[in-house]
């Protein structure tokens, strides 16, 4: 998606297609700024050779449910990544390495991961917990898939919409905390970045599930801003 001085790449964190698209876009567009769906802590963890080990001391900062979710989420992503031969977050690593190589500025637009997980701990209901366990069991033990798509590619808009609606229905609080609230924050950060760098080309790399709503939010903010100025 291209809007004014912003180019958004919607990615899948374990898809080789995303790696190729990120590399091609950065090399062809030669952006002045690369915005990433990361915060400082996640960027450090992603790029560090020594991966941080899970510690029970993290429970005090992010809550027990957030701690368990982060462990299960990382395990699930790793397992899916092994299937397609891509490590989770490789498209972000590619963007960071190209940015450093070409001296391109990096902007981190996501909410602090500890804030997100702490909010997750408080928001998760008992019903959502059981749904989560049941869905994991079906996916990894029974090998049943709610929605079929090729893991090595970024799902098309129709499949993304179906997945988002599935999360909204079975996990309304998780959707609110992990998607809706972060969309607002990232769209606001991108909009501010565009304002402060009107003569610069910005490439933003975000998960495909965030792309559509964020684009709509950014466009509304830009229209609102233009009316307030005039």
Rosetta blueprint (number, residue, H / E / L):
1 X L
2 X E
3 X E
4 X L
5 X L
6 X E
7 X E
8 X E
9 X E
10 X E
11 X E
12 X L
13 X L
14 X L
15 X L
16 X H
17 X H
18 X H
19 X H
20 X H
21 X H
22 X H
23 X H
24 X H
25 X H
26 X H
27 X H
28 X H
29 X H
30 X L
31 X L
32 X L
33 X E
34 X E
35 X E
36 X E
37 X L
38 X L
39 X L
40 X H
41 X H
42 X H
43 X H
44 X H
45 X H
46 X H
47 X H
48 X L
49 X L
50 X L
51 X L
52 X L
53 X L
54 X L
55 X L
56 X H
57 X H
58 X H
59 X H
60 X H
61 X H
62 X H
63 X L
64 X H
65 X H
66 X H
67 X H
68 X H
69 X H
70 X H
71 X H
72 X H
73 X H
74 X H
75 X H
76 X H
77 X H
78 X H
79 X H
80 X H
81 X H
82 X H
83 X H
84 X H
85 X L
86 X L
87 X L
88 X L
89 X L
90 X H
91 X H
92 X H
93 X H
94 X H
95 X H
96 X H
97 X H
98 X H
99 X H
100 X H
101 X H
102 X L
103 X L
104 X L
105 X E
106 X E
107 X E
108 X E
109 X L
110 X L
111 X L
112 X L
113 X H
114 X H
115 X H
116 X H
117 X H
118 X H
119 X H
120 X H
121 X H
122 X H
123 X H
124 X L
125 X L
126 X H
127 X H
128 X H
129 X H
130 X H
131 X H
132 X H
133 X H
134 X H
135 X H
136 X H
137 X H
138 X H
139 X H
140 X H
141 X L
142 X L
143 X L
144 X L
145 X L
146 X L
147 X L
148 X L
149 X L
150 X L
151 X L
152 X L
153 X L
154 X L
155 X L
156 X L
157 X H
158 X H
159 X H
160 X H
161 X H
162 X H
163 X H
164 X H
165 X H
166 X H
167 X H
168 X H
169 X H
170 X H
171 X L
172 X H
173 X H
174 X H
175 X H
176 X H
177 X H
178 X H
179 X H
180 X H
181 X H
182 X H
183 X H
184 X H
185 X H
186 X H
187 X H
188 X H
189 X H
190 X H
191 X H
192 X H
193 X H
194 X H
195 X H
196 X H
197 X L
198 X L
199 X L
200 X L
201 X L
202 X E
203 X E
204 X E
205 X E
206 X E
207 X E
208 X H
209 X H
210 X H
211 X H
212 X H
213 X H
214 X H
215 X H
216 X H
217 X H
218 X H
219 X H
220 X H
221 X H
222 X H
223 X H
224 X H
225 X H
226 X H
227 X H
228 X H
229 X H
230 X L
